[in-house]
C-alpha cells in the first residue's frame, strides 16, 4: 500500500477505514493513526488531505502499531463509537 497505509478496509456503506503511518520510513518511534475516509470512492477523494484521526499510537515497528489499532479498525461498532465521540457522525 502507499502513503504509509498499513491496513485498509471498505465499510459496507462506502467509507474506508485505514491505519496510516504518520512518521517517516525508518523513523522511531513509529506513529500511526486510525482514520475513516468518508470521501473514498467519490470525486472529492482526489482533493487529497487526510481525515481527522480517531485514534493514535506509537510503537517500535509497523507491526506494533497495527497490533494496537487493527482490532479497533476491524470492529464496526468501535468505529461508529469513535466517530460519534469525536463529532464526526
Phi and psi restraints in degrees (range 20) as a CNS / XPLOR table:
assign (resid 1 and name C) (resid 2 and name N)
       (resid 2 and name CA) (resid 2 and name C) 1.0 -112.3 20.0 2
assign (resid 2 and name N) (resid 2 and name CA)
       (resid 2 and name C) (resid 3 and name N) 1.0 174.4 20.0 2
assign (resid 2 and name C) (resid 3 and name N)
       (resid 3 and name CA) (resid 3 and name C) 1.0 57.2 20.0 2
assign (resid 3 and name N) (resid 3 and name CA)
       (resid 3 and name C) (resid 4 and name N) 1.0 30.5 20.0 2
assign (resid 3 and name C) (resid 4 and name N)
       (resid 4 and name CA) (resid 4 and name C) 1.0 76.2 20.0 2
assign (resid 4 and name N) (resid 4 and name CA)
       (resid 4 and name C) (resid 5 and name N) 1.0 12.9 20.0 2
assign (resid 4 and name C) (resid 5 and name N)
       (resid 5 and name CA) (resid 5 and name C) 1.0 -74.4 20.0 2
assign (resid 5 and name N) (resid 5 and name CA)
       (resid 5 and name C) (resid 6 and name N) 1.0 122.2 20.0 2
assign (resid 5 and name C) (resid 6 and name N)
       (resid 6 and name CA) (resid 6 and name C) 1.0 -101.1 20.0 2
assign (resid 6 and name N) (resid 6 and name CA)
       (resid 6 and name C) (resid 7 and name N) 1.0 -22.3 20.0 2
assign (resid 6 and name C) (resid 7 and name N)
       (resid 7 and name CA) (resid 7 and name C) 1.0 -157.3 20.0 2
assign (resid 7 and name N) (resid 7 and name CA)
       (resid 7 and name C) (resid 8 and name N) 1.0 143.8 20.0 2
assign (resid 7 and name C) (resid 8 and name N)
       (resid 8 and name CA) (resid 8 and name C) 1.0 -155.7 20.0 2
assign (resid 8 and name N) (resid 8 and name CA)
       (resid 8 and name C) (resid 9 and name N) 1.0 139.5 20.0 2
assign (resid 8 and name C) (resid 9 and name N)
       (resid 9 and name CA) (resid 9 and name C) 1.0 -149.4 20.0 2
assign (resid 9 and name N) (resid 9 and name CA)
       (resid 9 and name C) (resid 10 and name N) 1.0 151.9 20.0 2
assign (resid 9 and name C) (resid 10 and name N)
       (resid 10 and name CA) (resid 10 and name C) 1.0 -99.1 20.0 2
assign (resid 10 and name N) (resid 10 and name CA)
       (resid 10 and name C) (resid 11 and name N) 1.0 130.4 20.0 2
assign (resid 10 and name C) (resid 11 and name N)
       (resid 11 and name CA) (resid 11 and name C) 1.0 -74.0 20.0 2
assign (resid 11 and name N) (resid 11 and name CA)
       (resid 11 and name C) (resid 12 and name N) 1.0 158.4 20.0 2
assign (resid 11 and name C) (resid 12 and name N)
       (resid 12 and name CA) (resid 12 and name C) 1.0 -57.3 20.0 2
assign (resid 12 and name N) (resid 12 and name CA)
       (resid 12 and name C) (resid 13 and name N) 1.0 -33.0 20.0 2
assign (resid 12 and name C) (resid 13 and name N)
       (resid 13 and name CA) (resid 13 and name C) 1.0 -96.3 20.0 2
assign (resid 13 and name N) (resid 13 and name CA)
       (resid 13 and name C) (resid 14 and name N) 1.0 13.4 20.0 2
assign (resid 13 and name C) (resid 14 and name N)
       (resid 14 and name CA) (resid 14 and name C) 1.0 114.8 20.0 2
assign (resid 14 and name N) (resid 14 and name CA)
       (resid 14 and name C) (resid 15 and name N) 1.0 -41.0 20.0 2
assign (resid 14 and name C) (resid 15 and name N)
       (resid 15 and name CA) (resid 15 and name C) 1.0 -62.7 20.0 2
assign (resid 15 and name N) (resid 15 and name CA)
       (resid 15 and name C) (resid 16 and name N) 1.0 158.4 20.0 2
assign (resid 15 and name C) (resid 16 and name N)
       (resid 16 and name CA) (resid 16 and name C) 1.0 -110.5 20.0 2
assign (resid 16 and name N) (resid 16 and name CA)
       (resid 16 and name C) (resid 17 and name N) 1.0 127.9 20.0 2
assign (resid 16 and name C) (resid 17 and name N)
       (resid 17 and name CA) (resid 17 and name C) 1.0 -91.3 20.0 2
assign (resid 17 and name N) (resid 17 and name CA)
       (resid 17 and name C) (resid 18 and name N) 1.0 133.4 20.0 2
assign (resid 17 and name C) (resid 18 and name N)
       (resid 18 and name CA) (resid 18 and name C) 1.0 -141.8 20.0 2
assign (resid 18 and name N) (resid 18 and name CA)
       (resid 18 and name C) (resid 19 and name N) 1.0 141.9 20.0 2
assign (resid 18 and name C) (resid 19 and name N)
       (resid 19 and name CA) (resid 19 and name C) 1.0 -106.5 20.0 2
assign (resid 19 and name N) (resid 19 and name CA)
       (resid 19 and name C) (resid 20 and name N) 1.0 122.1 20.0 2
assign (resid 19 and name C) (resid 20 and name N)
       (resid 20 and name CA) (resid 20 and name C) 1.0 -127.1 20.0 2
assign (resid 20 and name N) (resid 20 and name CA)
       (resid 20 and name C) (resid 21 and name N) 1.0 129.3 20.0 2
assign (resid 20 and name C) (resid 21 and name N)
       (resid 21 and name CA) (resid 21 and name C) 1.0 -73.1 20.0 2
assign (resid 21 and name N) (resid 21 and name CA)
       (resid 21 and name C) (resid 22 and name N) 1.0 128.4 20.0 2
assign (resid 21 and name C) (resid 22 and name N)
       (resid 22 and name CA) (resid 22 and name C) 1.0 -103.7 20.0 2
assign (resid 22 and name N) (resid 22 and name CA)
       (resid 22 and name C) (resid 23 and name N) 1.0 -13.0 20.0 2
assign (resid 22 and name C) (resid 23 and name N)
       (resid 23 and name CA) (resid 23 and name C) 1.0 -86.0 20.0 2
assign (resid 23 and name N) (resid 23 and name CA)
       (resid 23 and name C) (resid 24 and name N) 1.0 156.5 20.0 2
assign (resid 23 and name C) (resid 24 and name N)
       (resid 24 and name CA) (resid 24 and name C) 1.0 -69.1 20.0 2
assign (resid 24 and name N) (resid 24 and name CA)
       (resid 24 and name C) (resid 25 and name N) 1.0 154.4 20.0 2
assign (resid 24 and name C) (resid 25 and name N)
       (resid 25 and name CA) (resid 25 and name C) 1.0 -54.7 20.0 2
assign (resid 25 and name N) (resid 25 and name CA)
       (resid 25 and name C) (resid 26 and name N) 1.0 132.0 20.0 2
assign (resid 25 and name C) (resid 26 and name N)
       (resid 26 and name CA) (resid 26 and name C) 1.0 82.6 20.0 2
assign (resid 26 and name N) (resid 26 and name CA)
       (resid 26 and name C) (resid 27 and name N) 1.0 -8.9 20.0 2
assign (resid 26 and name C) (resid 27 and name N)
       (resid 27 and name CA) (resid 27 and name C) 1.0 -81.1 20.0 2
assign (resid 27 and name N) (resid 27 and name CA)
       (resid 27 and name C) (resid 28 and name N) 1.0 138.6 20.0 2
assign (resid 27 and name C) (resid 28 and name N)
       (resid 28 and name CA) (resid 28 and name C) 1.0 -120.6 20.0 2
assign (resid 28 and name N) (resid 28 and name CA)
       (resid 28 and name C) (resid 29 and name N) 1.0 141.9 20.0 2
assign (resid 28 and name C) (resid 29 and name N)
       (resid 29 and name CA) (resid 29 and name C) 1.0 -73.3 20.0 2
assign (resid 29 and name N) (resid 29 and name CA)
       (resid 29 and name C) (resid 30 and name N) 1.0 158.5 20.0 2
assign (resid 29 and name C) (resid 30 and name N)
       (resid 30 and name CA) (resid 30 and name C) 1.0 -74.5 20.0 2
assign (resid 30 and name N) (resid 30 and name CA)
       (resid 30 and name C) (resid 31 and name N) 1.0 128.0 20.0 2
assign (resid 30 and name C) (resid 31 and name N)
       (resid 31 and name CA) (resid 31 and name C) 1.0 -113.6 20.0 2
assign (resid 31 and name N) (resid 31 and name CA)
       (resid 31 and name C) (resid 32 and name N) 1.0 133.0 20.0 2
assign (resid 31 and name C) (resid 32 and name N)
       (resid 32 and name CA) (resid 32 and name C) 1.0 -140.6 20.0 2
assign (resid 32 and name N) (resid 32 and name CA)
       (resid 32 and name C) (resid 33 and name N) 1.0 155.5 20.0 2
assign (resid 32 and name C) (resid 33 and name N)
       (resid 33 and name CA) (resid 33 and name C) 1.0 -127.2 20.0 2
assign (resid 33 and name N) (resid 33 and name CA)
       (resid 33 and name C) (resid 34 and name N) 1.0 154.5 20.0 2
assign (resid 33 and name C) (resid 34 and name N)
       (resid 34 and name CA) (resid 34 and name C) 1.0 -102.2 20.0 2
assign (resid 34 and name N) (resid 34 and name CA)
       (resid 34 and name C) (resid 35 and name N) 1.0 128.0 20.0 2
assign (resid 34 and name C) (resid 35 and name N)
       (resid 35 and name CA) (resid 35 and name C) 1.0 -141.9 20.0 2
assign (resid 35 and name N) (resid 35 and name CA)
       (resid 35 and name C) (resid 36 and name N) 1.0 159.0 20.0 2
assign (resid 35 and name C) (resid 36 and name N)
       (resid 36 and name CA) (resid 36 and name C) 1.0 -122.2 20.0 2
assign (resid 36 and name N) (resid 36 and name CA)
       (resid 36 and name C) (resid 37 and name N) 1.0 117.7 20.0 2
assign (resid 36 and name C) (resid 37 and name N)
       (resid 37 and name CA) (resid 37 and name C) 1.0 -94.8 20.0 2
assign (resid 37 and name N) (resid 37 and name CA)
       (resid 37 and name C) (resid 38 and name N) 1.0 100.1 20.0 2
assign (resid 37 and name C) (resid 38 and name N)
       (resid 38 and name CA) (resid 38 and name C) 1.0 -77.2 20.0 2
assign (resid 38 and name N) (resid 38 and name CA)
       (resid 38 and name C) (resid 39 and name N) 1.0 -11.6 20.0 2
assign (resid 38 and name C) (resid 39 and name N)
       (resid 39 and name CA) (resid 39 and name C) 1.0 -88.0 20.0 2
assign (resid 39 and name N) (resid 39 and name CA)
       (resid 39 and name C) (resid 40 and name N) 1.0 -9.3 20.0 2
assign (resid 39 and name C) (resid 40 and name N)
       (resid 40 and name CA) (resid 40 and name C) 1.0 -54.8 20.0 2
assign (resid 40 and name N) (resid 40 and name CA)
       (resid 40 and name C) (resid 41 and name N) 1.0 134.7 20.0 2
assign (resid 40 and name C) (resid 41 and name N)
       (resid 41 and name CA) (resid 41 and name C) 1.0 79.3 20.0 2
assign (resid 41 and name N) (resid 41 and name CA)
       (resid 41 and name C) (resid 42 and name N) 1.0 6.4 20.0 2
assign (resid 41 and name C) (resid 42 and name N)
       (resid 42 and name CA) (resid 42 and name C) 1.0 -116.0 20.0 2
assign (resid 42 and name N) (resid 42 and name CA)
       (resid 42 and name C) (resid 43 and name N) 1.0 163.7 20.0 2
assign (resid 42 and name C) (resid 43 and name N)
       (resid 43 and name CA) (resid 43 and name C) 1.0 -59.5 20.0 2
assign (resid 43 and name N) (resid 43 and name CA)
       (resid 43 and name C) (resid 44 and name N) 1.0 -28.3 20.0 2
assign (resid 43 and name C) (resid 44 and name N)
       (resid 44 and name CA) (resid 44 and name C) 1.0 -67.9 20.0 2
assign (resid 44 and name N) (resid 44 and name CA)
       (resid 44 and name C) (resid 45 and name N) 1.0 -18.7 20.0 2
assign (resid 44 and name C) (resid 45 and name N)
       (resid 45 and name CA) (resid 45 and name C) 1.0 -61.4 20.0 2
assign (resid 45 and name N) (resid 45 and name CA)
       (resid 45 and name C) (resid 46 and name N) 1.0 -29.1 20.0 2
assign (resid 45 and name C) (resid 46 and name N)
       (resid 46 and name CA) (resid 46 and name C) 1.0 -70.1 20.0 2
assign (resid 46 and name N) (resid 46 and name CA)
       (resid 46 and name C) (resid 47 and name N) 1.0 -13.2 20.0 2
assign (resid 46 and name C) (resid 47 and name N)
       (resid 47 and name CA) (resid 47 and name C) 1.0 -68.4 20.0 2
assign (resid 47 and name N) (resid 47 and name CA)
       (resid 47 and name C) (resid 48 and name N) 1.0 -17.8 20.0 2
assign (resid 47 and name C) (resid 48 and name N)
       (resid 48 and name CA) (resid 48 and name C) 1.0 82.6 20.0 2
assign (resid 48 and name N) (resid 48 and name CA)
       (resid 48 and name C) (resid 49 and name N) 1.0 -170.0 20.0 2
assign (resid 48 and name C) (resid 49 and name N)
       (resid 49 and name CA) (resid 49 and name C) 1.0 86.8 20.0 2
assign (resid 49 and name N) (resid 49 and name CA)
       (resid 49 and name C) (resid 50 and name N) 1.0 175.0 20.0 2
assign (resid 49 and name C) (resid 50 and name N)
       (resid 50 and name CA) (resid 50 and name C) 1.0 -129.7 20.0 2
assign (resid 50 and name N) (resid 50 and name CA)
       (resid 50 and name C) (resid 51 and name N) 1.0 143.2 20.0 2
assign (resid 50 and name C) (resid 51 and name N)
       (resid 51 and name CA) (resid 51 and name C) 1.0 -70.3 20.0 2
assign (resid 51 and name N) (resid 51 and name CA)
       (resid 51 and name C) (resid 52 and name N) 1.0 161.7 20.0 2
assign (resid 51 and name C) (resid 52 and name N)
       (resid 52 and name CA) (resid 52 and name C) 1.0 -64.9 20.0 2
assign (resid 52 and name N) (resid 52 and name CA)
       (resid 52 and name C) (resid 53 and name N) 1.0 141.3 20.0 2
assign (resid 52 and name C) (resid 53 and name N)
       (resid 53 and name CA) (resid 53 and name C) 1.0 -71.9 20.0 2
assign (resid 53 and name N) (resid 53 and name CA)
       (resid 53 and name C) (resid 54 and name N) 1.0 142.5 20.0 2
assign (resid 53 and name C) (resid 54 and name N)
       (resid 54 and name CA) (resid 54 and name C) 1.0 -89.8 20.0 2
assign (resid 54 and name N) (resid 54 and name CA)
       (resid 54 and name C) (resid 55 and name N) 1.0 -29.4 20.0 2
assign (resid 54 and name C) (resid 55 and name N)
       (resid 55 and name CA) (resid 55 and name C) 1.0 -154.3 20.0 2
assign (resid 55 and name N) (resid 55 and name CA)
       (resid 55 and name C) (resid 56 and name N) 1.0 156.0 20.0 2
assign (resid 55 and name C) (resid 56 and name N)
       (resid 56 and name CA) (resid 56 and name C) 1.0 -140.6 20.0 2
assign (resid 56 and name N) (resid 56 and name CA)
       (resid 56 and name C) (resid 57 and name N) 1.0 142.6 20.0 2
assign (resid 56 and name C) (resid 57 and name N)
       (resid 57 and name CA) (resid 57 and name C) 1.0 -147.4 20.0 2
assign (resid 57 and name N) (resid 57 and name CA)
       (resid 57 and name C) (resid 58 and name N) 1.0 163.1 20.0 2
assign (resid 57 and name C) (resid 58 and name N)
       (resid 58 and name CA) (resid 58 and name C) 1.0 -126.8 20.0 2
assign (resid 58 and name N) (resid 58 and name CA)
       (resid 58 and name C) (resid 59 and name N) 1.0 149.2 20.0 2
assign (resid 58 and name C) (resid 59 and name N)
       (resid 59 and name CA) (resid 59 and name C) 1.0 -161.9 20.0 2
assign (resid 59 and name N) (resid 59 and name CA)
       (resid 59 and name C) (resid 60 and name N) 1.0 -179.4 20.0 2
assign (resid 59 and name C) (resid 60 and name N)
       (resid 60 and name CA) (resid 60 and name C) 1.0 -82.3 20.0 2
assign (resid 60 and name N) (resid 60 and name CA)
       (resid 60 and name C) (resid 61 and name N) 1.0 -15.0 20.0 2
assign (resid 60 and name C) (resid 61 and name N)
       (resid 61 and name CA) (resid 61 and name C) 1.0 -157.5 20.0 2
assign (resid 61 and name N) (resid 61 and name CA)
       (resid 61 and name C) (resid 62 and name N) 1.0 170.0 20.0 2
assign (resid 61 and name C) (resid 62 and name N)
       (resid 62 and name CA) (resid 62 and name C) 1.0 -58.5 20.0 2
assign (resid 62 and name N) (resid 62 and name CA)
       (resid 62 and name C) (resid 63 and name N) 1.0 -40.8 20.0 2
assign (resid 62 and name C) (resid 63 and name N)
       (resid 63 and name CA) (resid 63 and name C) 1.0 -62.1 20.0 2
assign (resid 63 and name N) (resid 63 and name CA)
       (resid 63 and name C) (resid 64 and name N) 1.0 -39.2 20.0 2
assign (resid 63 and name C) (resid 64 and name N)
       (resid 64 and name CA) (resid 64 and name C) 1.0 -62.6 20.0 2
assign (resid 64 and name N) (resid 64 and name CA)
       (resid 64 and name C) (resid 65 and name N) 1.0 -45.0 20.0 2
assign (resid 64 and name C) (resid 65 and name N)
       (resid 65 and name CA) (resid 65 and name C) 1.0 -71.2 20.0 2
assign (resid 65 and name N) (resid 65 and name CA)
       (resid 65 and name C) (resid 66 and name N) 1.0 -35.1 20.0 2
assign (resid 65 and name C) (resid 66 and name N)
       (resid 66 and name CA) (resid 66 and name C) 1.0 -65.8 20.0 2
assign (resid 66 and name N) (resid 66 and name CA)
       (resid 66 and name C) (resid 67 and name N) 1.0 -35.5 20.0 2
assign (resid 66 and name C) (resid 67 and name N)
       (resid 67 and name CA) (resid 67 and name C) 1.0 -59.8 20.0 2
assign (resid 67 and name N) (resid 67 and name CA)
       (resid 67 and name C) (resid 68 and name N) 1.0 -34.3 20.0 2
assign (resid 67 and name C) (resid 68 and name N)
       (resid 68 and name CA) (resid 68 and name C) 1.0 -80.0 20.0 2
assign (resid 68 and name N) (resid 68 and name CA)
       (resid 68 and name C) (resid 69 and name N) 1.0 -45.8 20.0 2
assign (resid 68 and name C) (resid 69 and name N)
       (resid 69 and name CA) (resid 69 and name C) 1.0 -88.7 20.0 2
assign (resid 69 and name N) (resid 69 and name CA)
       (resid 69 and name C) (resid 70 and name N) 1.0 -27.1 20.0 2
assign (resid 69 and name C) (resid 70 and name N)
       (resid 70 and name CA) (resid 70 and name C) 1.0 -62.6 20.0 2
assign (resid 70 and name N) (resid 70 and name CA)
       (resid 70 and name C) (resid 71 and name N) 1.0 -40.1 20.0 2
assign (resid 70 and name C) (resid 71 and name N)
       (resid 71 and name CA) (resid 71 and name C) 1.0 -58.1 20.0 2
assign (resid 71 and name N) (resid 71 and name CA)
       (resid 71 and name C) (resid 72 and name N) 1.0 -37.0 20.0 2
assign (resid 71 and name C) (resid 72 and name N)
       (resid 72 and name CA) (resid 72 and name C) 1.0 -68.5 20.0 2
assign (resid 72 and name N) (resid 72 and name CA)
       (resid 72 and name C) (resid 73 and name N) 1.0 -41.8 20.0 2
assign (resid 72 and name C) (resid 73 and name N)
       (resid 73 and name CA) (resid 73 and name C) 1.0 -65.6 20.0 2
assign (resid 73 and name N) (resid 73 and name CA)
       (resid 73 and name C) (resid 74 and name N) 1.0 -28.7 20.0 2
assign (resid 73 and name C) (resid 74 and name N)
       (resid 74 and name CA) (resid 74 and name C) 1.0 -84.8 20.0 2
assign (resid 74 and name N) (resid 74 and name CA)
       (resid 74 and name C) (resid 75 and name N) 1.0 -10.6 20.0 2
assign (resid 74 and name C) (resid 75 and name N)
       (resid 75 and name CA) (resid 75 and name C) 1.0 -107.2 20.0 2
assign (resid 75 and name N) (resid 75 and name CA)
       (resid 75 and name C) (resid 76 and name N) 1.0 110.6 20.0 2
assign (resid 75 and name C) (resid 76 and name N)
       (resid 76 and name CA) (resid 76 and name C) 1.0 -58.6 20.0 2
assign (resid 76 and name N) (resid 76 and name CA)
       (resid 76 and name C) (resid 77 and name N) 1.0 -39.1 20.0 2
assign (resid 76 and name C) (resid 77 and name N)
       (resid 77 and name CA) (resid 77 and name C) 1.0 -65.3 20.0 2
assign (resid 77 and name N) (resid 77 and name CA)
       (resid 77 and name C) (resid 78 and name N) 1.0 -39.2 20.0 2
assign (resid 77 and name C) (resid 78 and name N)
       (resid 78 and name CA) (resid 78 and name C) 1.0 -65.9 20.0 2
assign (resid 78 and name N) (resid 78 and name CA)
       (resid 78 and name C) (resid 79 and name N) 1.0 -42.5 20.0 2
assign (resid 78 and name C) (resid 79 and name N)
       (resid 79 and name CA) (resid 79 and name C) 1.0 -60.5 20.0 2
assign (resid 79 and name N) (resid 79 and name CA)
       (resid 79 and name C) (resid 80 and name N) 1.0 -46.8 20.0 2
assign (resid 79 and name C) (resid 80 and name N)
       (resid 80 and name CA) (resid 80 and name C) 1.0 -60.9 20.0 2
assign (resid 80 and name N) (resid 80 and name CA)
       (resid 80 and name C) (resid 81 and name N) 1.0 -41.9 20.0 2
assign (resid 80 and name C) (resid 81 and name N)
       (resid 81 and name CA) (resid 81 and name C) 1.0 -64.1 20.0 2
assign (resid 81 and name N) (resid 81 and name CA)
       (resid 81 and name C) (resid 82 and name N) 1.0 -46.2 20.0 2
assign (resid 81 and name C) (resid 82 and name N)
       (resid 82 and name CA) (resid 82 and name C) 1.0 -62.5 20.0 2
assign (resid 82 and name N) (resid 82 and name CA)
       (resid 82 and name C) (resid 83 and name N) 1.0 -40.7 20.0 2
assign (resid 82 and name C) (resid 83 and name N)
       (resid 83 and name CA) (resid 83 and name C) 1.0 -64.1 20.0 2
assign (resid 83 and name N) (resid 83 and name CA)
       (resid 83 and name C) (resid 84 and name N) 1.0 -42.6 20.0 2
assign (resid 83 and name C) (resid 84 and name N)
       (resid 84 and name CA) (resid 84 and name C) 1.0 -64.1 20.0 2
assign (resid 84 and name N) (resid 84 and name CA)
       (resid 84 and name C) (resid 85 and name N) 1.0 -43.7 20.0 2
assign (resid 84 and name C) (resid 85 and name N)
       (resid 85 and name CA) (resid 85 and name C) 1.0 -62.0 20.0 2
assign (resid 85 and name N) (resid 85 and name CA)
       (resid 85 and name C) (resid 86 and name N) 1.0 -30.5 20.0 2
assign (resid 85 and name C) (resid 86 and name N)
       (resid 86 and name CA) (resid 86 and name C) 1.0 -97.2 20.0 2
assign (resid 86 and name N) (resid 86 and name CA)
       (resid 86 and name C) (resid 87 and name N) 1.0 7.8 20.0 2
assign (resid 86 and name C) (resid 87 and name N)
       (resid 87 and name CA) (resid 87 and name C) 1.0 69.6 20.0 2
assign (resid 87 and name N) (resid 87 and name CA)
       (resid 87 and name C) (resid 88 and name N) 1.0 27.4 20.0 2
assign (resid 87 and name C) (resid 88 and name N)
       (resid 88 and name CA) (resid 88 and name C) 1.0 -99.9 20.0 2
assign (resid 88 and name N) (resid 88 and name CA)
       (resid 88 and name C) (resid 89 and name N) 1.0 7.3 20.0 2
